[in-house]
């Protein structure tokens, strides 16, 4: 489609008189330029933004404008058969519909009603928006739409399959449209859309929306994350590619998920990387459950890492994971706490076996053989563990780019080392004289 075709036929000086009074009270008076573009946009609009940048508000107002026929988004047409697609059905309901910037909140005089039994949102003018989860791409087979709002696409479990099924459904009306709002993550779908010349891409940094955010929030995140890779992604809305010196890559992890829990696992362990303290600013307690399948491959079952937890709290979480997965033992690093680690776990459940492990090499050296297992295709993830995978792909020679401790990676390494690498002797110089 040509750029000219995507241009709205309305301009500020030629609004129909019937729309004038309504539009005066509309979002146009408060929106930023990145949220209310004056230049033409293509039928697919990808908006990447930082936390609190106004992505959800934009999505809700975009849908609201389409349903009511408001320019510049609608081109003067009313849209009446829409799809709302989120990471889960709960996310669609709690964020896209009922959230502080969701559809029900921004609707003003034209508030839609939600029909949970039919999974849809209905406006008084007859417009209907059906809700869908990216966990179930096949649910998009059959329905047809003239517009779709997709939120947090970077977190979708089955991003490619869900997006593909949606494209087949966008087949009614004069000009089907879709808006994708997300914090950018370098998954293949996001990279492909950014490279597509027929996709309009808009980036919205968090600081653009400073007037609507708490001063304390801005000061804190700027102090802790400004300039880091995490800050560039989560605040500046940048798409961060693989770190050159990272042990894991996104492509490596894209091949890691499995569809279902294996029928039988030879062994299961829960690895614990306890923090040295329990203050709010202390390191997290890494908790990762993993198993070994019949073919000798590792399966990462769960990332239960907990932040700012006191010893009794993280010990309770670890024991709960042990029982949940029927694990053989807890593998606990004891460098920080020595015998205290096993003692704390024993206060929760003395019957749980604890295998202490002590780090005698640096984190990078301990992680290298585990990363090699991933390269060999010998480790799979039961599901997408976003925070764990982000940490893995940001783990370089000098640790994480944020300077924080790689607690999730540490726990992962201990778990897979126990299951797949066994006892590994430290290299040493032998005296042959």
C-alpha positions as CSV (number, residue, x, y, z in Angstrom):
1,X,0.0,0.0,0.0
2,X,1.3,3.5,-0.8
3,X,2.0,6.1,1.8
4,X,-0.6,8.3,0.2
5,X,-3.3,5.7,0.6
6,X,-2.8,5.6,4.4
7,X,-3.3,9.3,4.9
8,X,-6.4,10.4,6.7
9,X,-8.9,12.3,4.6
10,X,-9.7,14.6,7.6
11,X,-7.7,17.6,8.6
12,X,-8.1,20.0,11.6
13,X,-9.7,22.5,9.3
14,X,-12.3,20.3,7.6
15,X,-14.0,18.4,10.5
16,X,-17.6,17.6,10.0
17,X,-19.8,19.9,12.1
18,X,-21.5,17.0,13.8
19,X,-18.1,15.9,15.3
20,X,-16.9,19.3,16.5
21,X,-18.4,19.4,20.0
22,X,-17.4,15.8,20.8
23,X,-13.8,16.2,19.5
24,X,-13.2,19.3,21.6
25,X,-13.4,17.1,24.7
26,X,-11.4,14.3,23.2
27,X,-7.8,13.1,23.7
28,X,-6.4,15.2,20.9
29,X,-6.0,18.0,23.4
30,X,-3.8,16.0,25.8
31,X,-2.0,13.5,23.5
32,X,1.6,13.8,22.6
33,X,2.7,13.9,19.0
34,X,4.0,10.4,19.1
35,X,0.6,9.2,20.3
36,X,-1.4,11.3,17.9
37,X,0.7,11.4,14.6
38,X,0.0,14.1,12.1
39,X,1.9,12.3,9.3
40,X,0.3,9.3,7.5
41,X,0.8,5.9,9.1
42,X,0.6,2.5,7.4
43,X,-2.1,-0.1,8.1
44,X,0.2,-1.9,10.6
45,X,1.5,0.4,13.4
46,X,4.2,-0.8,15.8
47,X,4.7,1.3,18.9
48,X,7.6,0.4,21.2
49,X,8.0,2.3,24.4
50,X,9.4,2.3,27.9
51,X,7.5,1.5,31.1
52,X,4.9,4.2,31.7
53,X,5.4,5.8,28.3
54,X,1.7,5.8,27.5
55,X,1.5,2.7,25.2
56,X,-1.7,1.4,26.8
57,X,-3.4,4.8,26.8
58,X,-2.6,5.1,23.1
59,X,-4.0,1.6,22.4
60,X,-7.2,2.3,24.2
61,X,-7.7,5.7,22.6
62,X,-6.9,4.3,19.2
63,X,-9.7,1.7,19.6
64,X,-12.0,4.3,21.0
65,X,-11.4,6.5,18.0
66,X,-12.0,3.6,15.5
67,X,-15.3,2.6,17.2
68,X,-16.5,6.2,17.1
69,X,-15.2,7.1,13.7
70,X,-12.8,9.8,14.9
71,X,-9.8,11.1,12.8
72,X,-6.9,10.8,12.4
73,X,-7.0,7.1,13.2
74,X,-10.3,6.0,11.7
75,X,-10.1,8.0,8.4
76,X,-13.7,9.0,9.0
77,X,-15.0,5.4,9.1
78,X,-16.5,3.6,12.0
79,X,-15.0,0.2,12.9
80,X,-17.2,-2.4,14.5
81,X,-15.5,-5.8,14.5
82,X,-12.3,-5.7,16.5
83,X,-9.8,-8.0,18.2
84,X,-8.0,-7.3,21.5
85,X,-5.0,-9.7,21.8
86,X,-2.8,-9.8,25.0
87,X,-0.3,-12.2,26.5
88,X,-3.1,-13.8,28.5
89,X,-6.9,-13.4,28.8
90,X,-6.3,-11.9,32.3
91,X,-3.9,-9.3,30.8
92,X,-6.5,-8.3,28.3
93,X,-9.1,-7.8,31.0
94,X,-6.9,-6.3,33.7
95,X,-4.7,-4.0,31.5
96,X,-6.3,-3.4,28.1
97,X,-9.9,-3.1,29.4
98,X,-10.1,-2.3,33.1
99,X,-6.7,-0.9,33.7
100,X,-6.0,2.8,34.6
101,X,-5.4,3.5,30.9
102,X,-7.7,0.8,29.6
103,X,-10.7,1.0,27.3
104,X,-13.3,1.2,30.0
105,X,-11.4,4.0,31.8
106,X,-10.8,6.2,28.7
107,X,-14.3,5.7,27.2
108,X,-15.8,8.8,28.8
109,X,-19.4,9.1,27.6
110,X,-19.3,6.0,25.5
111,X,-18.3,3.3,28.0
112,X,-18.5,-0.2,26.6
113,X,-19.9,-3.2,28.6
114,X,-17.8,-6.3,29.1
115,X,-19.5,-9.7,28.6
116,X,-17.1,-12.2,30.2
117,X,-19.1,-15.3,29.2
118,X,-18.7,-14.4,25.6
119,X,-15.2,-12.8,26.0
120,X,-16.1,-9.6,24.3
121,X,-16.6,-5.9,24.8
122,X,-19.7,-4.2,23.3
123,X,-20.4,-0.6,22.6
124,X,-23.9,1.0,22.4
125,X,-23.4,1.7,18.7
126,X,-23.1,-2.0,18.0
127,X,-19.3,-2.2,17.8
128,X,-17.8,-5.4,19.3
129,X,-14.3,-6.3,20.3
130,X,-13.5,-9.9,21.0
131,X,-10.6,-10.8,23.4
132,X,-7.9,-13.3,22.7
133,X,-4.8,-14.8,24.4
134,X,-1.4,-15.2,22.7
135,X,-1.3,-18.5,24.6
136,X,-3.9,-19.9,22.3
137,X,-3.2,-18.9,18.7
138,X,-5.8,-21.3,17.3
139,X,-8.6,-19.3,19.0
140,X,-8.1,-16.7,16.2
141,X,-9.1,-19.2,13.6
142,X,-12.6,-18.4,12.3
143,X,-13.4,-14.9,13.6
144,X,-12.9,-12.0,11.3
145,X,-12.1,-8.4,12.1
146,X,-11.6,-4.9,10.6
147,X,-9.1,-3.8,13.3
148,X,-6.9,-5.3,16.1
149,X,-5.0,-4.0,19.1
150,X,-2.2,-6.3,20.2
151,X,-0.5,-5.4,23.5
152,X,2.9,-6.5,24.9
153,X,3.7,-8.5,21.8
154,X,7.3,-8.9,22.9
155,X,6.1,-11.1,25.8
156,X,3.8,-13.4,23.8
157,X,4.6,-17.1,24.2
158,X,3.6,-18.0,20.7
159,X,4.3,-14.7,19.0
160,X,4.7,-15.8,15.4
161,X,1.8,-18.2,15.4
162,X,-0.6,-15.7,17.1
163,X,0.4,-12.9,14.8
164,X,0.0,-15.1,11.7
165,X,-3.5,-16.3,12.7
166,X,-4.5,-12.7,13.3
167,X,-3.4,-11.7,9.8
168,X,-5.8,-14.2,8.2
169,X,-8.6,-12.7,10.3
170,X,-8.1,-9.1,9.4
171,X,-10.2,-9.4,6.2
172,X,-13.3,-7.3,6.5
173,X,-14.0,-3.6,6.0
174,X,-12.5,-1.1,3.6
175,X,-9.2,-0.8,5.3
176,X,-8.3,-3.3,8.1
177,X,-5.9,-1.8,10.7
178,X,-3.7,-3.2,13.5
179,X,-1.8,-1.5,16.3
180,X,0.9,-3.4,18.2
181,X,2.1,-1.8,21.5
182,X,5.0,-3.3,23.4
183,X,8.1,-2.9,25.4
184,X,10.6,-4.0,22.8
185,X,12.3,-7.4,23.1
186,X,14.5,-8.8,20.3
187,X,12.2,-11.7,19.4
188,X,12.1,-12.6,15.7
189,X,8.6,-11.1,15.2
190,X,9.5,-7.7,16.5
191,X,12.7,-7.6,14.5
192,X,10.8,-8.6,11.4
193,X,8.2,-5.9,11.9
194,X,10.8,-3.2,12.5
195,X,12.5,-4.1,9.2
196,X,9.3,-4.2,7.2
197,X,9.0,-1.0,5.0
198,X,5.2,-1.2,5.2
199,X,5.1,-1.0,9.0
200,X,5.0,2.4,10.7
201,X,7.3,2.2,13.8
202,X,7.1,4.7,16.6
203,X,9.3,4.7,19.7
204,X,8.2,6.4,22.9
205,X,10.7,6.8,25.8
206,X,9.4,6.8,29.3
207,X,10.6,10.4,29.9
208,X,8.3,11.7,27.2
209,X,5.4,11.0,29.6
210,X,7.1,12.5,32.7
211,X,4.2,14.9,33.4
212,X,2.0,11.9,34.1
213,X,4.4,9.9,36.3
214,X,5.4,10.2,39.9
215,X,8.6,12.3,40.5
216,X,9.9,9.6,42.8
217,X,9.5,6.9,40.2
218,X,11.5,8.9,37.6
219,X,14.3,9.8,40.0
220,X,14.7,6.2,41.1
221,X,14.7,4.6,37.7
222,X,17.0,7.2,36.3
223,X,19.5,6.7,39.1
224,X,19.4,2.9,38.9
225,X,19.0,2.2,35.2
226,X,20.0,5.2,33.1
227,X,22.5,4.1,30.5
228,X,22.2,0.4,31.2
229,X,21.0,-2.2,28.7
230,X,17.9,-2.8,30.8
231,X,17.3,0.9,31.0
232,X,17.6,1.4,27.3
233,X,15.0,-1.3,26.7
234,X,12.6,-0.7,29.6
235,X,12.8,3.1,29.7
236,X,14.0,4.3,26.3
237,X,12.0,1.7,24.3
238,X,15.1,0.6,22.3
239,X,15.3,-2.8,20.8
240,X,18.5,-4.2,22.3
241,X,20.2,-6.9,20.2
242,X,22.3,-9.7,21.7
243,X,25.2,-8.6,23.9
244,X,28.4,-9.4,21.9
245,X,30.1,-11.2,24.9
246,X,27.0,-12.9,26.3
247,X,27.1,-16.7,26.8
248,X,23.6,-17.1,25.5
249,X,21.8,-15.5,22.5
250,X,18.2,-14.9,21.8
251,X,18.3,-17.3,18.8
252,X,19.7,-20.0,21.1
253,X,16.8,-19.6,23.5
254,X,14.1,-19.3,20.8
255,X,14.8,-23.0,20.1
256,X,14.7,-23.9,23.8
257,X,10.9,-24.1,24.7
258,X,9.2,-27.5,24.8
259,X,5.4,-27.9,24.3
260,X,4.7,-30.0,27.3
261,X,6.1,-31.6,30.4
262,X,7.9,-34.9,29.6
263,X,6.1,-38.0,30.8
264,X,9.0,-39.1,32.9
265,X,12.1,-37.4,34.3
266,X,15.1,-39.2,35.7
267,X,16.0,-36.6,38.2
268,X,14.6,-33.2,39.4
269,X,16.5,-30.7,41.5
270,X,15.7,-27.2,42.8
271,X,18.8,-24.9,42.9
272,X,19.0,-22.2,45.5
273,X,21.3,-19.2,45.2
274,X,20.7,-17.4,48.5
275,X,21.4,-13.7,49.0
276,X,23.8,-12.5,51.7
277,X,21.1,-10.2,53.2
278,X,17.4,-9.6,53.0
279,X,17.2,-5.8,52.7
280,X,15.1,-4.3,49.9
281,X,18.2,-3.4,48.0
282,X,19.8,-6.9,48.5
283,X,20.3,-9.4,45.7
284,X,17.4,-11.7,44.9
285,X,17.4,-15.4,45.9
286,X,17.8,-17.4,42.7
287,X,15.4,-20.4,42.6
288,X,15.3,-22.6,39.5
289,X,13.8,-26.1,39.2
290,X,15.2,-28.4,36.5
291,X,14.9,-32.0,35.5
292,X,16.7,-34.6,33.4
293,X,14.7,-36.5,30.8
294,X,15.1,-40.1,29.6
295,X,17.4,-39.0,26.8
296,X,19.7,-37.2,29.2
297,X,18.5,-33.7,28.2
298,X,17.9,-30.9,30.7
299,X,14.5,-29.4,31.1
300,X,14.2,-26.1,33.0
301,X,10.8,-26.4,34.8
302,X,10.4,-23.2,36.7
303,X,12.0,-19.9,37.7
304,X,10.8,-19.0,41.1
305,X,13.4,-16.4,41.9
306,X,12.2,-14.1,44.7
307,X,13.5,-10.6,45.5
308,X,14.2,-8.9,48.9
309,X,13.1,-12.1,50.8
310,X,14.1,-12.9,54.3
311,X,15.8,-16.3,54.9
312,X,12.5,-17.9,56.1
313,X,10.7,-16.7,53.1
314,X,13.1,-17.9,50.4
315,X,13.6,-21.2,52.3
316,X,9.8,-21.7,52.3
317,X,9.7,-20.9,48.5
318,X,12.5,-23.4,47.9
319,X,10.8,-26.2,49.9
320,X,7.5,-25.5,48.2
321,X,9.1,-26.0,44.8
322,X,10.8,-29.1,46.0
323,X,7.4,-30.6,46.9
324,X,5.6,-29.2,43.9
325,X,8.0,-31.0,41.4
326,X,8.8,-34.0,43.5
327,X,12.5,-33.1,43.4
328,X,15.3,-35.3,44.6
329,X,17.0,-32.6,46.6
330,X,17.7,-28.9,47.0
331,X,21.1,-27.8,45.6
332,X,22.2,-24.8,47.6
333,X,25.2,-22.5,47.2
334,X,26.8,-22.1,50.6
335,X,29.5,-19.5,49.9
336,X,27.5,-16.7,51.5
337,X,25.9,-18.6,54.4
338,X,27.8,-21.8,55.0
339,X,25.9,-24.2,57.3
340,X,23.2,-21.5,57.8
341,X,21.6,-22.2,54.4
342,X,20.9,-25.9,55.3
343,X,19.8,-24.9,58.8
344,X,17.3,-22.3,57.6
345,X,15.8,-24.9,55.1
346,X,15.6,-27.4,57.9
347,X,13.4,-25.1,60.0
348,X,10.9,-25.2,57.2
349,X,11.1,-28.9,56.5
350,X,13.8,-31.0,58.1
351,X,13.0,-33.9,55.8
352,X,14.2,-32.1,52.6
353,X,17.7,-33.2,51.5
354,X,20.1,-30.4,50.9
355,X,23.2,-30.8,48.8
356,X,25.6,-27.9,49.5
357,X,27.7,-26.6,46.6
358,X,30.6,-24.1,46.9
359,X,31.8,-21.8,44.1
360,X,35.6,-22.0,43.6
361,X,35.6,-20.4,40.2
362,X,34.1,-17.2,38.8
363,X,30.5,-17.1,37.6
364,X,31.5,-16.9,33.9
365,X,33.7,-20.0,34.1
366,X,31.0,-21.9,35.9
367,X,28.4,-20.9,33.3
368,X,30.5,-21.7,30.2
369,X,29.9,-25.5,30.2
370,X,26.1,-24.9,30.8
371,X,25.9,-22.5,27.9
372,X,27.6,-25.2,25.7
373,X,24.8,-27.6,26.6
374,X,22.3,-25.0,25.1
375,X,24.5,-24.7,22.0
376,X,24.3,-28.5,21.6
377,X,20.5,-28.4,21.9
378,X,20.6,-30.4,25.1
379,X,18.6,-28.0,27.3
380,X,14.9,-27.0,26.8
381,X,12.6,-24.7,28.7
382,X,9.2,-25.8,29.7
383,X,7.9,-22.3,28.9
384,X,9.3,-18.9,28.2
385,X,10.9,-17.5,31.3
386,X,11.2,-13.9,30.3
387,X,13.2,-12.6,33.2
388,X,15.5,-15.6,33.3
389,X,16.1,-15.4,29.6
390,X,16.8,-11.6,29.7
391,X,19.4,-12.2,32.3
392,X,21.0,-15.1,30.4
393,X,21.3,-12.9,27.2
394,X,22.8,-10.0,29.3
395,X,25.4,-12.1,31.1
396,X,28.8,-11.1,29.8
397,X,32.4,-11.3,31.0
398,X,31.8,-8.5,33.5
399,X,28.4,-9.9,34.7
400,X,25.1,-8.1,33.9
401,X,25.1,-4.7,32.3
402,X,23.1,-3.3,35.2
403,X,25.8,-4.3,37.7
404,X,23.3,-6.5,39.6
405,X,24.1,-10.0,40.7
406,X,22.9,-12.6,38.1
407,X,20.9,-14.6,40.7
408,X,18.7,-16.4,38.2
409,X,21.6,-17.4,36.0
410,X,23.5,-18.6,39.1
411,X,20.6,-20.9,40.1
412,X,20.2,-22.2,36.6
413,X,23.9,-23.0,36.4
414,X,23.9,-24.9,39.7
415,X,20.8,-26.9,38.7
416,X,22.0,-28.0,35.3
417,X,25.5,-28.6,36.5
418,X,24.1,-31.0,39.2
419,X,22.0,-32.8,36.6
420,X,24.2,-32.9,33.6
421,X,27.8,-32.2,34.4
422,X,28.3,-34.1,37.6
423,X,31.5,-33.5,39.5
424,X,33.8,-31.4,37.5
425,X,37.4,-31.2,38.7
426,X,39.0,-27.9,38.9
427,X,42.0,-27.5,36.4
428,X,45.3,-27.5,38.3
429,X,49.0,-27.5,37.5
430,X,50.7,-30.8,38.1
431,X,54.2,-31.0,39.3
432,X,56.0,-33.5,37.0
433,X,59.4,-32.9,38.5
